[in-house]
Amino acid sequence: MSQIFDQHLEKNSANFVALSPVSFVERSADVFADLPAVIHGRRQYSWAQLRERSARLAGALQAAGVQRGSTVSVMLSNTPEMVEAHYAVPALNAVLNTLNTRLDAHLLAWQMNHCEASVLITDSEFSPTMAKALHMLRTEFHREILVIDVCDSEYEGVGERLGQHEYEAWLAQHEPVAELKGPADEWDAIAVSYTSGTTGDPKGVVTHHRGAYLNSVSNAVTWSMPNFPRYLWTLPMFHCNGWCFPWTVAMLGGVHICLRRVDVPHILQAISDHKADHYCAAPIVHNLLIAAPEEMRSHIKHPVKGMVAGAAPPASMIEGMAKLGFDITHVYGLTEVYGPASVAVKRSSWADESLSEQTRLNGRQGVRYPMQEGMTLKDPSTLAQLPADGETMGEIMFRGNVVMKGYLKNPTATAEAFKGGWFHTGDLAVLESDRYVKIKDRSKDVIISGGENISSIEVEDALYRHPSVVACAVVAKQDDKWGETPLAYVELKPESQTTAQELIAHCKSLLASYKTPKEIRFEPIPKTSTGKIQKFQLRERANKAA
């Protein structure tokens, strides 16, 4: 049969361009040149200026030999330089490696060596740690690297200069590249981000231009973001490349409102001063906003939309934010799917439900992102599809363009993650009748007590309903009789007081007896820089003391 639609209809430069989020920067600089792009304390840049600075950074990196496949590591706060790195590095078809600012020197050195970084851009605030990391990189891994120092105008301290160049002077020495353009092949790597590494070495998650482009668009569609959003950087940009929001903001000609220090007073002040209307944060950050004194929020008169992810949010958090008037969208994802890849899409009919039911509906992990091809629930051992009955528990799996290329230099882990043609998340959930997913726990966080499975999330949700609790985490403690029992770590709101006995009684009023924590410990809870609770540390702490 003649294939008439294949004849004389080839791809060419007029009808096909590889997808890359870098194209969003050129568009906004072209059509919104005079509009604000970045606000950072005393510094403000328009889209024309931000594009020019990013192009100069690309020119400087290019002169240093950065090209396709080169890795550029950055150790930066949420500053203009971090935004510029997200635009300049991919424009050279190089790979961006954003380092977690809370890691220790050895792990930072290991990561830079593992991804074979040739350039490091580092903020002077982190000089004490980075000096040690660079020493290890040279002496233990025998790797030399070009170091560029950022001396941020908003940093009040004085940090040691470690590198060969100061960022602003280095940019001034180089001409900007003519165009910030993406790769010839959209499958090329755009970033490598390292997982937490709770056991063994962390895994390097390699993502591509196509996925970053599509998830940037999905963010805007999911959130119904308008043109010119004023986006507040409460989420670290080093975390999954800021969930792709550096590129989403560029696509919409919005404003990056940078926050060097992310705490409740600074967040609320920035929302008020700069009329920020969108932000992302983990549940603990939202809980702290709820607990903030009323006078801190009193100047906020405009609508604000928050996105929550990073852990299953307690119902009390969603309900509390609703009472404050903040419109919260609940998303779910992992580093391997570019950050958020599913959303609890709010149906119009939900508005007719009680606040309690709205909270329950919004608390689910929801349905796949618009540009993610598949999200389902399967039996992790047989890969059998599971029913949408709200009861049968299985593993959440994704498939589509918004899934990583794989793990850097780790073919075994890559093959395991993609077994059966789906990406395995390790999160256990049920699929409700409306096809919305509800997480019950991560497989390693399920507590098995006397043969009964206990969801740590369910117990935490009960604890969060106590008015004194601002943060909590429930883990398994080894027990000679029951095998495991729930142990709760709790942090209280400022000026609040309660007892372990009171909290246990509170949980008993909401949970079956066997699910109630047998012990409450009032101790600081370890968290990542995004506010995500690190349960693996608590499990170790609990069972060392057992």
Stockholm file with secondary structure:
# STOCKHOLM 1.0

chainA/1-546         MSQIFDQHLEKNSANFVALSPVSFVERSADVFADLPAVIHGRRQYSWAQLRERSARLAGALQAAGVQRGSTVSVMLSNTPEMVEAHYAVPALNAVLNTLNTRLDAHLLAWQMNHCEASVLITDSEFSPTMAKALHMLRTEFHREILVIDVCDSEYEGVGERLGQHEYEAWLAQHEPVAELKGPADEWDAIAVSYTSGTTGDPKGVVTHHRGAYLNSVSNAVTWSMPNFPRYLWTLPMFHCNGWCFPWTVAMLGGVHICLRRVDVPHILQAISDHKADHYCAAPIVHNLLIAAPEEMRSHIKHPVKGMVAGAAPPASMIEGMAKLGFDITHVYGLTEVYGPASVAVKRSSWADESLSEQTRLNGRQGVRYPMQEGMTLKDPSTLAQLPADGETMGEIMFRGNVVMKGYLKNPTATAEAFKGGWFHTGDLAVLESDRYVKIKDRSKDVIISGGENISSIEVEDALYRHPSVVACAVVAKQDDKWGETPLAYVELKPESQTTAQELIAHCKSLLASYKTPKEIRFEPIPKTSTGKIQKFQLRERANKAA
#=GR chainA/1-546 SS CCCGGGSSCCCCTTTCCCCCTHHHHHHHHHHSTTSEEEEETTEEEEHHHHHHHHHHHHHHHHHTTCCTTCEEEEECCSSHHHHHHHHHHHHTTCEEEECCTTSCHHHHHHHHHHTTEEEEEEEGGGHHHHHHHHHHHHHTSCCCCEEEEECCTTCCSCCCCCSSEEHHHHHHTSCCCSCCCCCSSTTSEEEEEECCCSSSSCCEEEEEHHHHHHHHHHHHHHHTCCSSCEEECCSCTTSHHHHTHHHHHHHTTCEEECCSSCSHHHHHHHHHHHCCCEEEECHHHHHHHHHSCHHHHTTCCSCCEEEECSSCCCHHHHHHHHHHTCEEEEEEEEGGGTEEEEECCCCGGGGGSCHHHHHHHHTSCBEECTTCCEEEEECTTTCCBCCSSSCCCEEEEEESSSSCSEETTCHHHHHHHTGGGSEEEEEEEEECTTSCEEEEEEGGGCEEETTEEECHHHHHHHHHTSTTEEEEEEEEEEETTTEEEEEEEEEECTTCCCCHHHHHHHHHTTSCGGGSCSEEEECCCCBCTTSCBCHHHHHHHHHHCC
#=GC SS_cons         CCCGGGSSCCCCTTTCCCCCTHHHHHHHHHHSTTSEEEEETTEEEEHHHHHHHHHHHHHHHHHTTCCTTCEEEEECCSSHHHHHHHHHHHHTTCEEEECCTTSCHHHHHHHHHHTTEEEEEEEGGGHHHHHHHHHHHHHTSCCCCEEEEECCTTCCSCCCCCSSEEHHHHHHTSCCCSCCCCCSSTTSEEEEEECCCSSSSCCEEEEEHHHHHHHHHHHHHHHTCCSSCEEECCSCTTSHHHHTHHHHHHHTTCEEECCSSCSHHHHHHHHHHHCCCEEEECHHHHHHHHHSCHHHHTTCCSCCEEEECSSCCCHHHHHHHHHHTCEEEEEEEEGGGTEEEEECCCCGGGGGSCHHHHHHHHTSCBEECTTCCEEEEECTTTCCBCCSSSCCCEEEEEESSSSCSEETTCHHHHHHHTGGGSEEEEEEEEECTTSCEEEEEEGGGCEEETTEEECHHHHHHHHHTSTTEEEEEEEEEEETTTEEEEEEEEEECTTCCCCHHHHHHHHHTTSCGGGSCSEEEECCCCBCTTSCBCHHHHHHHHHHCC
//
